[in-house]
Amino acid sequence: MKGNALEAMIAKMESYLGTKGRPNEVTNWYADRNGSWYRDAAWCNMTITWAAYHSGNYDAVCFGKDYSYTVYHAQRFKDAGQWHVDTEGIRRGDIVFFDWGGTDRKRFIDHVGIVTGTSAAGIYTIEGN
């Protein structure tokens, strides 16, 4: 993502700050596209898909496919050669996947967000859930 498209996705994510619980706008949107079970499912990756779709970044971020499962989405980034470990080189607009256990093993990924900024202290993100 670049320029206006990147800023549009971050703005879409910012518009959802403070949202709690489910079902919500994101889970309802995703469930309408993918099945009613998603109305009450964990929604971090659904939020990334939703924001990408509604900001014109669907192909760049989701490769033309809806994602709810972080492991599959992370693997798709890796398959596309858009994967690196740790925070070196990370920048605003990057999609970041978290493994609370600290491994580099895709199957253990727990969460996803979008980078809104960086500093010497770390990265700043917006996430769903």
C-alpha positions, 0 to 999 in steps of 0.5 A: 500500500502506498500514499492515499490508499495506505492512509485510507486503510489506517483511517478506516481502522481508526474509525473503528477504535473503541468497538467492543463485543460481537456481533458488530459491524465487521463481524456482520459484514464478514458473516454476510459474505462468508457464513453466519458462524462469523458473527460471533467469531474472533474478529482481528483478521476480519477487521483487517479484511474489512478495512482493506476492502472498504479502503480500496486495498483489498487486493494488496492486503488480502490478495483478493480473498477474505481472511479471518484466520491469521495463520492462513493470512500470514502464510499468504504474505510469506508466499508472496515474498512479503514477510519478514521477522521482527521490527527492522524495516517495518513502516506505517501501513505494514500488516503485522502478525503477532505470536504471543509465544515469540516464535517465527512459526506461522502456525502459532500466530495469534493476532494481526494489526496494521502499523500506524507508526514506529519509534525507537521504543517500538511500533504502534498498531491498530487492531480489531478485538 
